[in-house]
Amino acid sequence: MLERTDAVIRIRGVGEKTAALMNRAGIFTVLDLLCYYPRDYETFGEPLPLSAARYRDSASVTGVLMAPPATRHVRNLKITEAHIRDEEGGTLTLVWFNMPYLSKSLKPGASYVFRGRLAGDGAFRKMQQPKIYRIDEYRKLQETLQPVYPLTAGLTRKTLQDAVKNAMAEGVFPEETLDARLRRDYDLEGIEEAVREIHFPRSRESLIPARRRLVFEEFYRFILDVRHMKETVSLEPNSFGIRPMRETDALIEALPYRLTGAQRRTLEEIRQDLQSPHVMNRLVQGDVGSGKTIVAFLAMYETALCGYMGVLMAPTEVLALQHYRNFTDLSEQYGLGLKIVLLTGSMTAKERREAYELVRTHRCDIAVGTHALIQEDVHFEDLALVITDEQHRFGVNRRKALTEKGRTPHVLVMSATPIPRTLAMILYGDLNISVMDELPKNRLPIKNCVVDIEYRQKAYAFIRKQAEAGHQAYVICPMVEASDAFEGENVTDYAETLSRALPDSIRIGILHGKMKNEEKEAVMAAFSRNEIQVLVATTVIEVGIDVPNATVILIENAERFGLAQLHQLRGRVGRGKDQSYCILVDTTRSEESRKRLEILNTSNDGFHIASEDLKLRGPGDFFGIRQSGALAFRLGDLYKDAAILKQAEEAAGRTGSGDLSHPVRTGPAAL
């Protein structure tokens, strides 16, 4: 009999090859599979006339095949082309790669629906690699919602759905962890019904309560974990003798800039915490560019001066490496004599052993790294201060694991995610909060514009002008490579497009999460040295990347991102003394999308943007890509699910933090 804890290979129809693909996606057990929720749902709208699809990047169109498709060979590529005409007389060229069999399967004079990405204009309009549907087949799809899962190469939606279906057929579902009274009081579905519906939705109407149940549970368990952590940590005695040091004040005076009032206030609050009878648990929440990193460094420097170790954990290796280099540069520039060590997952076994020994024997003052810092082999001597950068990306248990590396060290959490204070108090219920609401005085406000796809050539010309003036630019795409499951610009193809649009003197680089760490390091180092002028990247650069010479960021498919995430991305520019620009490309031309993006166009205040984003979202508005980028929940979105979050907080208050007997792997607490 199949059990939740069984390996996925035990599911009927899952062989060794499929199990290996699932393992690569983080799916190891039957429960992992059942909780591997869709990230989106594909909907099939009414096919558009070609004239109406002129300004769209993707569409479904109906047309009659004008002649048999023709296939030609270009090097090792087989290119098949066909032409269609719609009822209004509009024409469209269709292009497929390595699908020569279509020459026989598509019949001239027959009508089809073609769904894909449009390119070109006027008589030269093309659709590349479109999906093909019979008219009756497409009509049936219009009545459905098709789940879109995060996939790895070789793993298909059908494979996942078949495996989920076979597991459910044997009666295996996640354990019900919410009691009947709680479900009744908050009008929540049972777990079996909710999980079945999330994978196989019958309609939009039936999907909404299923998703609400699962989101509620994520939030509820997360809040219970936070409260449990607060009870066990907040009253721990302070066993470290960290006090204000003259050397710290001397460094502050030697810096080439004056700390803002918010930086000084926050540093003073941290210093008071470090001297208090109990260990510090503090969140420093500051908008992008508000100078949180130097405050963190000053706290770690003071900790080192008093004879203890400090640790900073970053969510990505790119950001960890940047912190390591910046801290090392500060130590060398001001003669601080600090020994700083880097620890990341991609280091060689020898490099890791050397780093382990340095932290174990306290032969370093500061350790900087990723979640590699919390591995079992890492042991700290005299660890007094733990700082997590963008803590929401780790989850409660990862933060707790790091604090357990020492004898209950002080904890400082930094976040640039502009969360409204009422929600921050729920999510960071175990922490005192410092708000850094000032930017350095020499920063010029970023100039923003929201444009459609017709503006791209002007944008490329503007980027060229900035590069020729000695500056640099980011271009952000939502995908690494082209995908059948998702319409939008991708890093790989976009870099090639830019290489044709810009002169050879402007060097273009790419950066995304699938690259090896040494490749990412080399690209970021080259960009920092201005050896790369235009960096085409995914949201891997979303947090912390600091290149003051970058003055332009162009964000493609801006409608696909939440406003908070767009604000984070925009924060990669405007970090130097020169005027900076943010260009948001909206591919939808919809009034709703333009209204949302105009909030960014008219404000550079992250907290205002977060509040406005919250107002615009409704609890049932969840069709489309994850919006907030704010927390690592599987389904929950901090902004559009704010009402559910508040209900979960109320329920957790009634329950207390003692009932954690049925933990569920559905939220960041499990990460």
N, C-alpha and C positions, 0 to 999 in steps of 0.2 A: 504494500500500500504506500502511495506517495505521501511524503511528509514535507512540511514547510522547509525544514532544515536540510533536505536532500539536495545533492548536487544537481544542477540543471540537466546533466546527461541522463538522469533517471526519468525525465519526462519523455513520454512517447513521441517519437519523431525527431528527437534531438540526438544527433550522433556526435562523435568526437570533434569533427571539424566545426560544427555549429556551436558546440559547447565552448570550444576555444575562442571563437568569435565573440560569444557572449561574455566570456571571461575578460576579454580585452575591453569590453564596454562596462566592466565592473559588475557583471551579473554572474554570481557564482552559485547561489542557491535558488530553490523554487520561490522563496519569499522575496529574494532580490528581484526576480523576474516580475512577480506580481506587483511589486512597488516601483517598477521601472515605468513611470507614467509617461504618456505622450507629452511633448513640450508644446504642441500646437495641434490644430485640427484644420485639415484642408477642406474648404467649402467650394462648391461648384455653382457659380452664379450663371445668370442668363448669358448665353454667348452674345458678343458685341458685334455690331457692324464694323467693318474695317475702318470706316471713317471715324467712328467713335474711339477706336483703339489707337489712334495716331499718336497720342501723347503718353501712352502707357508703356511701361517696361514689360508687363506681362498681361496676358489676356487669354480668353477662350473665344475663338471665332468660328463661324460656320461658313463653309465654302464648298463649291463644286470643283472637283479636280478637272483641270482644263485639258490635260494630256497625260500620257503615261510618264511616271517619274524616270529621269535619266541619271545614270551613274557614271562618274568619271574618276580616274585615278590620279592622285597628286602625291608623288613619292610613295609612302606606305599607307596613305589614307584613301579610303573610298568615300567619295562625296556624292550623295544622292540629292537631286533637286526636283521639285515639283512646283506647279503654279496653280493657284485657286482663284476663283472669282465669286464674290458674294452677290446677294440679290440686288444690291445697289450699284453693282458694276465695279466695285473696288477689287483690286488684285493684290496678291501677296505671294512672295516667293518663299518656299519652305526648303530648309536645308537639314539633312541628317548626315552624320558621320559614321562610317563603317556599318551601315544598315542597308546593303544593296538588295536584300530580299524584298524591300518595299516596292521595288519596280514591278514585282509580280502580284503583291498583295493589295496594292491600291488601284482601284478601277477608275479609269477616266469617265466622267459624267456622273459619278456617284458623289453624294454629299457626305461630308464628315465634319466633326468638330475637332479643331486643332487647338491645343492648349500649350502655351509656352512663352518664351521671352522674345519680345519684338526688338528689332534694331533697324537702323536706317530711316529714311523718310520718303514720302511721296511715292513715286513709281519704283523706288529702290527699297521699299519696305520689305524686311525679311523676318522670318521666325526660325530660329535655330533649334534643332533637336526637339521639336514639339511632340507632345504625346498625341496619339490619334484615338478618337472615339467614334463609334457609330452613333448616329443621332439617337436611337432608342437607348443605347448604352449610357450616353451622357445624361439623358433625361432621368434615368434611374439614379445616377450619381448625384443629381441635384437634390435628391431627397435625403442624402446621407451626409454624415461627417466622417471624414477619413483621418484617423489619428496619424500624427507625424512624430516619430520617435527620434531621439538622438542616436545616430547610427555610426558604426565603424565600417571600414571597407569590407565588403563581402556579407555584411549583415543587413537583411532587408526587412521592410515593414511586415511583409507576409510571414517571414520566418518567425518574427517575434509574436505576431498575433496568433499563429498556429500553435506555438508553444504555450502561450497564455491560455488559449482555448482548451488545449489538452490537459493542462494542469487543473483548470476549473472543472473540467468534465469528471475528474477524479475527486471532486469535492474539496480541493485545497484552496483556501483563502487565508489572508492575514487574520490573526487572532483579533477578536472583538475586545477592545480595551476600554471602551467608554461604556459605563453602565447604563441600564435602561432609563433611569431617572434623568441622567445628564442628557441623553439623546432626546428624551421627551421634552425637557425644559428648553432645549435650544433647537428643537425641531430638526434633528439630524437623522439621516438614513443609517441603516445598519452597514457594517463594513462590507459584507458580501455584495449587497446591492450596489454600493458606491464603487467598489473596485471593478465589478463587472461593467458598470456603466462608463467608467472612465476609459476602459479599453475598447468597449464596443457600444458607443453611444447610439441610442435610438433616435434622439433628436436634440436640438439645442435645449429645449425645455426640460428634458429629463437629465441632461448633462449638468445643468447648473446646480441642482441640490446635491448631486453626487460629488462634484468638485468641492462644494461648500463643506461637506462632511469631512473630506480628506484634508482640506486646508485648515479647518478648525482643529483637527487632531494634531497637525503639525505645530500650529501655534501653541496649542494647549500643552503639549509635551515639552516644547521648548521653554515656555514660561515656568513650568514646574521645575525643569532642570536648573534654570537661572535662579529660582528662589531657593532651591535646595543648596546650590553652590553658595548663595549669599549666607544662608544659615551656618554653613560649615566653615566659611572663610572669613566673613566680615569681622568677627570678634576675636580672631587669632591675635595673640600678643605680638608686638613688634620686638623682635630679638636682635635688631641691627642698630648700630650706632652711627647712623648717617646724619650729618649736621651740615649747615651751610658753611662753605669753605671760601676763603678769600681768593683762591686761585680761580674759582668759578666766576666770581664777580670780575676779576681781572680779564678773563677771557671774554666776557660780555662786553667790557669796555674796549677791547682790542678788535672786535669784529668790525668789518668795514661798513656796517649799517647799524642803526639803532633798533633795538627790539621794539615792537609795537606795544601799546598799553595792554592789549589782550595777551600777548606773549609773556610780558612781565607778570601780569596777574596770574596766569596759568602756572608759570614756573614757581611763583610764591605759594600757590595752593599745593603744588607737588612737594615743595620743600617742607611745608607744614605737615603734610601727610607722612613724610619720611621720618619726622620726629615724633609723631603722635604715639599714644600707647598701643594702638592697633595697626595692623598692616594696611597699606594703602590699596584701595580698589577704586580706580578713577578712570573715567572716560574723558578724553580730550577730543571734543568735536569741533572741527574747524573747517571752513570752506576751503576749496582748492586754492593753493597758493598762500594760505594764511601763516605759514611758517611753523608747522607742528614739528617738523623733523629736527630743527635746531633746538627746540625746547626739549625733545627727547634726548638728544645728544648731551645737552647740558646736565640733565638729570643723571645720565649714565656716567658722565665725567665726574660729577660730584660723588656718585656711588663708588667709583674707582679710587678717588682721592681718599675715601674713608676706609679703603682696604677690602672692598667687596667687588663681586662681579655683576655685570649687567648683561642682559640678553635682549635682542630685538628680533622678532619673528615676522617675516613679510610673507604675503600670500603667493608671490611668484618669484622664481629664480632671477628674473630680470630685475625686479625691484630690490631683492636682497643684495644682488651684486652692486647695484647703484648705491645703496646705503653703505655697503662695505667700503666702496671706493671713496665716497664722500667723507665718511668718518676717518678713514686713513689719511686723506688729504688734510682734513682739519687738524689731526694730531701732528702731522709733519709740519704743516705751515706755521702752527703756533707753538711748536716745541713741547707738546703735552706729554710725550713719551708713553703713549698708550699702546698696548699690544692688542690688536684687533684680529679676530679669526673669523673666517667664513665657513659655513657648513650647509651644503645643499645636497639634494639627492643624487645629482648627476656627477658628483666628484668621484674620483677613482677610489678604490678600496684603500690604497696607501694614503691618499690625501685625507680620507675620512678618519683613518686610524690616528694620523698625526693631529688632526683637529680634536678628536676625542681625548687624546692625552693632554693637550693643552688646557682644555676646559676642566678635565678631571683633576689636574694638579694645580689649578689656578695660576697657570703661567701665561694667562691672558686676562685682559681687563674687561673686554667687551666681545661677545659672540653675536654674529649676525647670520641669519639663515632663514630657511623655509621650515616646513613641518618636519624636515630631517632632524631638527633640534629636539624633537620629542620622541625619537626612536629609543628603544630599550637600551641600546649600547651607549647612550649619551648620559654621562654622570657629571654633575657640576659640584665644584667646591666653592663654598661661600657665595652662592647665588642669592643676591639680595633684591634685584630689580628685574622684573619681566615686563617687556613692552611688546605688545602685538599691534602691528600696523594693519589697518583695515580688518579689524577683528571679526567683523560679520562674515568674512569669507572662511573662517576657521570653524566656528561653532563652539558651543560651550565646552564640550569634552576635550577638544584639542587645546583650548586655553587652559583648562584645568590640568591636563597632562603636563603642560610646561611648568605650571606653578608647583606641581608635585616633585619637580626635579630638585628643588631646594627645600629648606626648612621653612615653608610657607613664606615665600618672598613677597615683596610689594608688587602690585600689578597696575600697569598703566596701559590703557587701551587708546589707540589713536584711530580716528575715522574722519574721512573727508566726505562721507556720504551724508548729504544734507537732509537729515531726518527731522521732521517736526518734533518739537520737544515733548509733546504729549505721547507720541509713539516711542521716542527714545527712552522715556521713563519706563515704558512697558518692556521693551526689548533689552535694555541694559539695567534691569531692576536691581542688580547686585552692585551697581557702580554709582559713585558720586560723579557728577557731570561738570566739566569745565567747557565753556563755549568760547572759542576764539573767533570773534566776529569782526576783526579788522584785517585789512590787507596792507602790506608795506606801502609807504607813501610814494615810492618812485614808480609804482605800477600804473600803467595807463589802462583804462577800461578796454576790454576786447570789443572790436566792432564786429557785429553779427549781420548775416543776411540769410534769408530763406529763399531758395531758388528752385526752379524745376530743371528737368534734364536738358532743356535747350540752352542753359547757361554754362554747360560743361566746358565748351571751347573757350569761353571768356575766363572761366576759372583756371583752366590750364595756362592761359596767357598771363594771368595774374601771378600764378605760382612761378612761372618762368621769370617774370619781372622781379619777384622777391628773391629768387635764387641768384639771379644775376647781380643783385644788389648785396649779395653775401649772406643772405638769410636762408632758412630751411623751412620745410613744410612736411606735415603729416597728411596722408590720405587714408581714411578709415573705411573699410568694407566689412559687411556683416559676415562674410564667409571666407574660408581659406581657398576653396575650389568650387567650381560650378557643381550644382546639385539638382537632381530631378525633383527632390522633395521641397526645395526652397528657392523662391525667386529673389534674386538680389545680386548686387555686385560682389565679385570675389577677388581676393588679393592676387592670385596667380594671373588671371586674365587682365586685371586692371593695370598691373605693372607693365605688361606688354603694351597695352593701349597708351599708357603715358610715355613709354620709351619711343613710340612713334610720334607722339604729339610734342615732345620736348627735345631740344637739341642734345647731341651726344655729350656736350660739356657738362650737362646736369646729370649727375649719377643718381640712379634710382635703386633703392634697396627694398626688401620685403621682410616682414616680421610677423610670425604667427605661432600659436601654441604647439603646432605639430613639429616644429623644427627642433633639432637637438640643441641642448643647452649651450654647447660651445659655439654653435652657429648663431644662436640668439645673442650671446655675449659679443661675438665678433661684429654683428650688425649694429648693436647698440653702441659699442665702442667707436665704430666707424662713424656713426651718426653724431655722436658726441663730439668727435674731432672735425666735423663738417666734411668728412670724406664722402659721405652720402648726403645729398641735398634734399631728396624727396623720399620719405619712408612710407611705403604702402603697407598697412598693418591691419590686423583685427583689433578687437578690444583688449588684447594682451597689454597694450600701452595705457589702459584706462586709469590706473592709479600710480601716482608717485613719480613717473618718469619725468626727469627734470633736465631739459635742454634749453637754456635761456635764449639761444640763437634762433629757435624755431618760432616763426611769426605767423604761420598760416596752418589751419587745420581744415581740411575738406572732408565732410562726413557724408558718404553715400548712403542712400536708403535711410535717411534720418528718421523717417516715419516708423522704422522697425525698432527703434530704441526708445526707452523711457526717457523722460525729461531729466531725471536725476542722473542717469547714465550719460546722456548727452552733455550735461554740465560737467561731469567728471572728465569726459573726453576733451571738451573745450579747454579744460584747465591745463592741458599739456602745452598750450601757448599762453602768451601774456606773462611769462615768467622772467622776462628781461626788461630792459629800459625802452625797447622799441615798440612801436604800435603793432598790435597783433590783430588777426582776423580769423573769424570762424564762418565757414560757408556750409550751410545745411542744404543738402540736395533732397528734395521731397519728390518722389517718383509717382505719387498717387494723384496729385492735383485735386484732392478732396478737400472740402471746406473744413471738415473735422480735423484732419491732419494739419492743415495750415493754421488753424486756430491754436492747436497745441504748440506747434513749433514757434508761433509768434511770441509765446511766453518767453522762450529763450532769446528771441530776437530783441526783446525790449528790456531784458533784465540780465545782469551778471551776478545776482544775489542767489546763491544756492538754496538758502532757507526759504526765500520767497518762491522760488521755482518749485521746491518740494511741496509747499503748501498749495500752490496753484494746481500742481499735478494731481494732488489728492482730491481737490474739488472737482476736477474734470472726470474722474473715474467713477464708474458705478460698480457695484458688487457683481453684476452679471456680465461685465465687460471684460471677457477673458479670451476672446478669439483673436489670435495673432501671437506674435513672438513675445516671450517674457519681456516685461517692460522695465521694471525698476532696476534690475541688476543689483539690488540693495542687499539681499540676504540669500544664503545658499539653500533655501527651501526647495523641495522637489516641485511643489505646485504653488505654494503661497506667494503672493506678491504684496510687499509691504504697503504699497500705495493703494492699489485698487481693492485690496482685501482688508483695508484698515478697519472696517466695521466688524469683520469676523475676528480680527486681532483683539479688538476691545471686548468682544463677547468671550473669547478664550481667556482673556485676563480675568474677567469677572468669574468665570467658571473655575479657574485655577485658584482664585481667592477663596471660593467656597470649599474647594477640595483640600487646600493646603498642599504642602510639598512632601508629605510623607508617603503618598501612594504612588510609588514609581515601580511597582512590581511587574508591570507589563510594558517595558519600553518598546517603542515602535520605531523602526528605521525609516522614518519619513521626513525628518527635518535636519537642520544643521547640527543638532545635538548628537547626531549619529556619525557626523563626518570626522 
